[in-house]
Amino acid sequence: MRIPVKISDIIIILTAAGITFFSFYNVYMKPQWQVRFLIRGQGREWVFPIDSEETVLIPGPLGETRVRLGNKSAHVEASPCKNQTCVAAGIIMRRGSWAACLPNNVLILIEDGMGAFSLRYESQDNDGDIDAVAW
């Protein structure tokens, strides 16, 4: 006995397959270059690939803030502010992480290359420790 196949059945199956492929690609196959460092300060922006290895001096109203990029992470090495909270904040290394030196108007973000700040959790070391932002 032959099962009748309708055009609408074929369209539904192809649509479901397309949605599945699109979802799989967005979750697992996005190129790594889309994640980047974005540094903002004094009305300017600096953009670096996630695998950058360099030290950047960001000018601010109090002086220069020194930001170290390396090993797919970033941290404030030195800042002219009094309380040094930005230096004590430590290393950021996950998409959606940020660090800021508010007195010197410097902000460091790890974001998607699409220009949107992403809050998706992506961890290489899911150890469950409290991070500097939550502490």
Helices and strands as residue ranges (DSSP letters): H 7-28, G 32-34, E 35-41, E 44-49, E 54-59, E 64-70, E 73-78, H 85-88, E 98-101, E 106-112
